[in-house]
């Protein structure tokens, strides 16, 4: 007799596709890339869809199936194919990549509140860079506090908010086409085949990373592949459905933006305010004033607030729990009576503050927002490389890594596709380091180029330093890598650096650049001076 009980745990392929879609694309992703490429982004979305998104999603399906006993996480994929240290380093880089993302999310909350309160974009001309950074840091602190008490409800709210954001995006597209059918005007002229073909040049190469950043996230649904009744047959269906929904949203959504914005003459602040401008224009077309914009603004704030609270906790817990004591210092693994990794939270806030301080010296609030967003277009694709690395590893020895679902049965062909995605992602990561939204070779362009390298080196490099700190703990008689005096000196140096940089941050950064560099160098020197020497070593 057929056992019906396991059916309770099965997940249908349409539900899996919807779950994946919420994590992959959103309305803001459309405006970000529309500013980068104009109407040409439509062709880019089509290319990305067939040559990247579908293979990427199907590879994730096989990896999730192979490592189903470990939950299907990215770290477990690399650990299972390449050893413990690379597994740890993957966990670190995945976590480090989320730092610019949460900073960008916090920034977006501040911007969204400005629109929800003012009904326009005047906040960016009224708020200094220092205050923008301050309110972003306050947002972190508030939502870490809120999350620790309302985690379950916020996870539900973020899911509801994600679905609501998808609904607003579909509403925007449908209302735009309804307006055109009623005789509406298209702002982008001429609207022809040449208009939607991008110009393939150096600037285009620097924008590919943000396209990849917009569509990644499919690895989050990997654990659910093994919960399907027939993964071999149903998972490809889910990915086809995902592709159709993504195509609809990206192609028709980008076209809809071209209806309201001239693709050849876009506002400079489209990445920061484009979503609000779009719903404002849509409301004007339907004689609804700012009603649609206010609905979108509060939906955005609601969704991002819940998402930020969950992210701040989830990313920290993932890092602490998914790395062994061999590489992660005890001070970061320490939890309070409620099981919260308090020092991990402090590290998250500290690195987030560091990222904000790098950008605080840019000329304007809009430049900060654009730079942070573009930084995500560098680091996030870089981490996505681990997915293709792990896929290549399992297909190099497919007998050792059997799975219920297999993407491309022929190993050689599968490896070719895996290498294709890895190379494209790596190239996008490298070219993404080049600044995108400022004049080439200007002082701001050079500054952004420098801080791109600084951010990458610090975020990734700290992951190399932590195993050394862990070894110091093991050699110490007190079990601590640093003495109390050393910790006091390190924290004081960091505090003085932050305060000094905040005091000098603003639109006149070019005049303060020597002072900024001097303060930063002094702070780093003090950290090294206080922390370098080891005390209370155990006898060999």
C-alpha positions in Angstrom: 0.0 0.0 0.0 1.3 3.5 -0.8 2.5 5.4 2.2 0.7 8.7 2.1 2.4 10.3 5.2 5.5 11.6 3.5 3.3 13.7 1.1 2.8 16.2 3.9 6.4 17.3 3.5 6.5 17.6 -0.3 6.7 21.0 -1.9 5.1 21.7 -5.3 7.2 23.1 -8.2 5.0 26.3 -8.5 5.5 27.1 -4.9 9.3 26.6 -5.2 9.3 28.9 -8.3 7.5 31.6 -6.3 9.8 31.3 -3.3 12.9 31.6 -5.6 11.4 34.5 -7.5 11.0 36.6 -4.4 14.7 36.2 -3.6 15.9 36.8 -7.2 14.5 40.0 -8.5 12.7 43.2 -7.4 11.6 46.6 -8.7 14.7 48.4 -7.4 16.8 46.0 -9.5 15.1 47.3 -12.6 15.8 51.0 -11.8 19.5 50.3 -10.9 20.3 48.6 -14.1 18.1 50.9 -16.2 20.3 53.8 -15.2 23.4 51.9 -16.1 22.3 50.8 -19.6 19.1 52.7 -20.4 16.7 50.8 -22.8 19.6 48.6 -23.9 19.2 46.7 -20.6 16.2 44.9 -22.1 18.6 43.0 -24.4 21.0 42.4 -21.5 18.2 40.9 -19.5 17.3 38.5 -22.3 21.0 37.4 -22.7 21.4 37.0 -18.9 18.2 35.0 -18.7 19.1 32.3 -21.2 22.9 32.2 -20.8 23.2 32.7 -17.0 20.1 32.7 -14.9 18.7 29.4 -16.0 22.0 27.4 -15.9 22.8 29.1 -12.6 19.5 28.0 -11.0 19.7 24.5 -12.3 23.3 24.1 -11.0 22.1 25.2 -7.6 19.4 22.5 -7.8 22.0 19.7 -8.3 24.3 21.1 -5.5 21.3 21.2 -3.2 20.5 17.6 -4.1 24.1 16.4 -3.6 24.5 17.9 -0.2 20.9 17.5 1.1 22.1 15.9 4.3 23.9 19.1 5.2 21.1 21.5 4.5 22.3 22.5 1.0 24.2 25.6 2.1 26.9 27.2 0.0 29.5 26.6 2.7 28.7 22.9 2.9 29.0 22.6 -0.9 32.6 24.0 -0.8 33.5 22.2 2.4 32.3 18.9 1.0 34.3 19.3 -2.2 37.4 21.2 -1.1 38.0 20.8 2.6 37.4 22.6 5.9 39.4 25.8 5.4 37.8 26.7 2.0 34.5 25.9 3.6 35.3 28.4 6.4 36.6 31.0 3.9 33.4 30.6 1.8 31.3 31.2 4.9 33.4 34.3 5.6 33.2 35.7 2.1 29.5 35.0 1.9 29.0 36.9 5.1 31.4 39.7 4.1 29.5 40.1 0.9 26.3 40.7 2.9 27.9 43.7 4.7 27.5 46.2 1.8 24.1 44.7 1.2 22.8 45.4 4.7 24.4 48.9 4.6 22.6 49.5 1.3 19.4 48.2 2.8 19.7 50.5 5.8 20.4 53.4 3.4 17.3 52.5 1.4 15.2 52.6 4.6 16.4 56.1 5.4 15.7 57.2 1.8 12.3 55.5 1.8 11.3 57.2 5.1 12.3 60.6 3.5 9.9 59.9 0.6 7.2 58.6 2.9 7.4 61.7 5.1 8.2 64.5 2.5 6.6 63.0 -0.6 9.6 64.1 -2.6 13.4 63.8 -2.9 14.4 67.0 -1.1 16.0 65.0 1.8 19.1 64.4 -0.3 19.7 68.1 -0.6 18.9 68.8 3.1 20.8 66.0 4.8 24.6 66.0 5.0 26.7 62.9 4.4 27.6 62.8 8.1 23.9 62.8 9.2 23.1 60.2 6.4 25.8 57.9 7.9 24.6 58.6 11.5 20.9 57.7 10.7 22.1 54.6 8.9 24.0 53.4 12.0 21.0 54.2 14.2 19.0 52.0 11.9 21.4 49.1 12.4 21.2 49.5 16.2 17.4 49.8 16.3 16.8 46.7 14.1 19.3 44.5 15.9 17.4 45.3 19.1 14.0 44.7 17.4 15.1 41.5 15.7 16.3 39.9 18.9 12.7 40.1 20.3 10.5 39.7 17.2 12.5 37.4 14.9 9.7 35.0 13.9 7.2 37.7 13.2 9.7 39.7 11.2 10.5 36.6 9.0 6.9 36.3 8.2 6.6 40.1 7.6 9.6 40.1 5.3 8.0 37.3 3.2 4.7 39.2 3.0 6.6 42.4 2.2 8.4 40.6 -0.6 5.2 39.4 -2.1 3.7 42.9 -1.8 6.7 44.3 -3.6 6.2 41.8 -6.4 2.6 42.8 -6.5 3.5 46.5 -6.8 5.9 45.8 -9.6 3.3 43.8 -11.6 0.8 46.6 -10.9 3.2 49.1 -12.3 3.7 47.2 -15.5 0.0 46.5 -16.0 -1.0 50.1 -15.4 1.7 51.4 -17.7 0.5 49.3 -20.6 -3.1 50.2 -19.8 -2.1 53.8 -20.0 -0.4 53.3 -23.3 -3.4 51.5 -24.7 -5.4 54.6 -23.7 -3.2 56.9 -25.7 -0.3 57.4 -23.3 3.1 58.9 -24.5 6.5 57.1 -24.5 9.2 59.3 -23.1 12.1 57.4 -24.8 12.3 58.4 -28.4 12.9 56.9 -30.9 11.6 53.6 -29.6 13.0 51.0 -32.0 15.2 48.0 -32.2 18.4 50.1 -32.2 17.3 51.7 -28.9 17.1 48.4 -27.0 20.6 47.2 -28.1 23.2 48.2 -25.6 26.6 49.6 -26.5 29.2 47.0 -25.8 32.1 49.0 -24.4 34.2 49.3 -21.2 31.3 51.0 -19.4 29.0 48.0 -20.3 31.6 45.6 -18.8 31.6 47.5 -15.5 27.8 47.1 -15.2 27.5 43.3 -15.7 28.3 42.8 -12.0 25.2 44.7 -11.0 23.1 42.6 -13.4 24.4 39.4 -11.7 23.8 41.0 -8.3 20.2 41.6 -9.3 19.5 38.0 -10.3 21.6 36.0 -7.8 20.1 34.4 -4.6 18.8 31.2 -6.1 21.1 29.2 -3.7 18.7 30.2 -0.9 16.1 27.7 -2.2 18.6 24.8 -2.7 17.6 23.0 0.6 14.0 22.7 -0.8 15.0 20.7 -3.9 15.0 17.4 -2.0 11.6 18.2 -0.5 10.0 17.8 -4.0 8.2 14.6 -4.8 10.0 14.1 -8.2 13.0 16.5 -8.3 14.2 15.3 -11.7 11.0 16.2 -13.4 9.6 19.0 -11.2 12.7 21.1 -10.4 13.3 22.0 -14.1 9.6 23.0 -14.3 10.0 25.3 -11.3 13.1 26.9 -13.0 11.2 27.4 -16.3 8.4 29.1 -14.4 11.0 31.3 -12.6 12.5 32.2 -16.0 9.1 33.2 -17.4 8.3 35.4 -14.4 11.8 36.9 -14.4 11.5 37.6 -18.2 8.1 39.3 -17.7 9.3 41.5 -14.9 12.7 42.5 -16.4 11.7 43.0 -20.0 8.3 44.6 -19.6 9.4 46.4 -16.4 12.4 48.0 -18.1 10.2 48.9 -21.1 7.7 50.5 -18.6 10.5 52.6 -17.1 11.3 53.7 -20.7 7.7 55.0 -20.9 8.2 57.4 -18.1 12.0 58.2 -18.4 13.9 59.2 -21.5 16.4 56.3 -21.8 18.9 58.7 -23.4 18.7 61.4 -20.7 18.2 59.8 -17.3 18.2 61.6 -13.9 21.5 61.3 -12.0 19.7 60.1 -8.9 17.7 57.4 -10.6 19.3 54.5 -8.6 18.4 56.1 -5.3 15.0 57.7 -6.2 14.0 56.0 -9.5 11.4 53.7 -8.0 9.6 56.6 -6.3 9.8 58.8 -9.4 8.3 56.0 -11.4 5.2 55.5 -9.1 4.9 59.3 -8.8 4.8 59.5 -12.6 2.3 56.6 -12.8 0.0 58.3 -10.3 0.2 61.6 -12.2 -0.8 59.8 -15.4 -3.9 58.3 -13.7 -4.7 61.6 -11.9 -4.0 60.0 -8.5 -1.4 62.5 -7.2 1.2 60.9 -5.0 -1.1 58.1 -3.8 0.7 55.3 -5.6 4.1 56.7 -4.6 3.1 56.8 -0.9 1.8 53.2 -1.1 5.1 52.1 -2.7 7.2 54.1 -0.2 5.6 52.5 2.8 5.6 49.1 1.2 9.4 49.6 0.6 10.1 50.7 4.1 8.0 47.9 5.6 9.6 45.2 3.6 13.2 46.5 3.9 12.9 47.1 7.7 11.7 43.5 8.3 14.3 42.2 5.8 17.2 44.1 7.5 16.3 42.9 11.0 16.2 39.3 9.7 19.4 39.7 7.7 21.4 41.2 10.6 20.6 38.2 12.7 20.7 35.5 10.1 24.0 36.5 8.5 25.7 36.7 11.9 24.4 33.4 13.1 25.3 31.7 9.8 28.9 32.9 10.1 29.3 31.9 13.8 27.5 28.5 13.5 28.8 27.4 10.2 32.5 27.8 11.0 34.4 25.6 13.3 36.3 26.6 16.5 39.5 26.0 14.5 39.1 29.2 12.5 36.6 31.4 14.4 37.8 33.2 17.5 36.0 32.4 20.8 35.3 36.0 21.4 33.1 36.1 18.3 31.4 32.7 19.0 30.4 34.0 22.5 26.6 34.2 23.1 24.6 35.8 25.8 22.0 34.2 28.0 19.4 34.3 25.2 21.8 32.6 22.8 22.5 35.8 20.8 26.0 36.2 19.3 26.5 39.7 20.8 30.1 40.2 19.7 29.2 38.9 16.3 26.6 41.7 16.1 29.2 44.2 17.2 31.5 43.0 14.4 28.7 43.4 11.9 27.9 46.9 13.0 31.6 47.8 13.1 32.3 46.7 9.5 29.1 48.3 8.4 30.2 51.5 10.0 33.6 51.1 8.2 31.9 50.8 4.8 29.8 53.9 5.5 32.9 55.8 6.5 34.6 55.0 3.3 31.7 56.5 1.4 31.1 59.5 3.7 33.8 61.5 1.9 32.1 61.4 -1.4 30.6 64.7 -2.7 26.9 63.9 -2.1 24.4 61.6 -0.5 23.5 60.3 -4.0 27.1 59.5 -4.7 27.2 57.5 -1.4 24.1 55.5 -2.4 25.4 54.8 -5.9 28.8 53.7 -4.7 27.4 51.3 -2.1 25.1 49.8 -4.6 28.0 49.4 -7.1 30.1 47.8 -4.4 27.4 45.1 -4.1 27.9 44.6 -7.8 31.6 43.7 -7.1 31.5 41.6 -4.0 28.2 39.7 -4.5 29.2 38.3 -7.9 32.6 37.4 -6.5 31.0 35.2 -3.9 28.7 33.7 -6.5 31.9 32.3 -8.1 31.9 29.8 -5.2 28.7 28.2 -6.5 30.2 27.5 -9.9 33.5 26.4 -8.3 31.6 23.8 -6.3 29.5 22.6 -9.3 32.7 22.1 -11.3 34.2 20.1 -8.4 31.2 17.7 -8.2 31.1 17.2 -12.0 34.8 16.5 -12.1 34.1 13.4 -10.0 30.4 12.8 -10.5 30.6 9.2 -9.2 31.6 10.5 -5.8 28.8 13.0 -5.7 25.5 11.3 -6.7 22.2 13.2 -6.6 18.5 12.7 -7.4 18.6 15.7 -9.7 21.4 16.0 -12.3 21.8 19.1 -14.5 23.1 17.9 -17.9 23.9 14.2 -17.8 27.1 14.6 -19.9 29.9 15.6 -17.5 32.0 17.3 -20.2 29.1 19.5 -21.3 28.2 20.2 -17.7 31.8 21.3 -17.0 31.8 23.5 -20.0 28.7 25.3 -18.8 30.1 25.5 -15.3 33.3 27.1 -16.5 31.3 29.5 -18.7 29.4 30.8 -15.7 32.4 31.0 -13.5 34.5 32.9 -16.1 31.6 35.3 -16.8 31.1 36.0 -13.1 34.8 36.4 -12.4 35.1 38.9 -15.3 32.1 40.8 -14.1 33.6 41.0 -10.6 36.9 42.4 -11.9 35.4 44.9 -14.3 32.9 45.9 -11.6 35.7 47.5 -9.6 35.7 50.4 -12.1 33.4 53.3 -10.8 30.3 53.6 -12.9 28.3 56.8 -12.1 31.0 59.4 -12.1 33.1 61.0 -14.8 36.0 58.8 -15.9 39.4 59.8 -14.4 37.9 62.6 -12.3 39.0 63.0 -8.6 35.8 61.3 -7.5 36.4 58.4 -9.9 39.9 57.8 -8.5 38.6 58.0 -5.0 35.9 55.5 -5.6 38.4 53.2 -7.3 40.7 53.4 -4.2 37.9 52.7 -1.7 36.6 49.8 -3.8 40.0 48.1 -3.4 40.1 49.1 0.3 36.7 47.7 1.0 37.4 44.4 -0.8 40.8 44.0 1.0 39.4 44.7 4.4 36.3 42.6 4.1 38.0 39.6 2.6 41.3 40.0 4.3 39.8 40.0 7.8 38.7 36.5 7.0 42.4 35.5 6.7 43.3 37.3 9.9 40.7 35.6 12.1 42.3 32.1 12.1 45.5 33.8 13.3 43.5 35.4 16.1 42.1 32.0 16.9 45.6 30.5 17.2 46.6 33.4 19.5 43.7 32.3 21.8 45.0 28.8 21.8 48.5 29.9 22.7 47.3 32.2 25.5 47.1 31.1 29.2 44.0 33.3 29.6 42.2 31.9 26.6 42.0 35.4 25.1 43.9 36.5 22.0 44.5 40.0 23.5 44.9 41.3 27.0 42.4 43.8 28.5 44.9 46.6 27.9 45.3 45.6 24.2 41.5 45.4 23.7 41.2 48.9 25.3 43.8 50.3 23.0 42.3 48.6 19.9 38.8 49.9 20.6 40.1 53.4 21.5 42.0 53.6 18.3 39.0 52.5 16.2 36.7 54.9 18.1 39.1 57.9 17.5 39.4 56.9 13.8 35.7 56.8 13.4 35.1 60.1 15.2 37.9 61.8 13.3 36.6 60.6 10.0 33.0 61.6 10.8 34.2 65.1 11.8 36.0 65.5 8.4 33.4 63.8 6.2 31.4 65.8 3.8 31.3 67.5 0.4 34.8 69.1 0.8 36.5 65.7 1.0 39.1 66.7 -1.5 40.4 69.4 0.8 40.4 67.0 3.8 41.9 64.0 2.1 45.3 64.4 3.7 43.8 64.7 7.1 41.5 61.7 6.5 44.4 59.5 5.4 46.5 60.6 8.3 43.8 59.8 10.9 43.2 56.4 9.3 46.9 55.6 9.2 47.3 56.6 12.9 44.3 54.5 13.9 45.6 51.4 12.0 49.1 52.0 13.5 47.6 52.1 17.0 45.6 48.9 16.5 48.8 47.1 15.3 50.9 48.6 18.1 48.5 47.5 20.8 47.6 44.1 19.4 50.9 42.9 17.9 52.8 41.6 20.9 51.5 38.4 22.5 51.4 38.0 26.3 50.7 35.1 28.7 51.8 32.5 26.2 51.5 28.8 27.2 54.8 27.0 27.5 55.7 25.0 24.4 
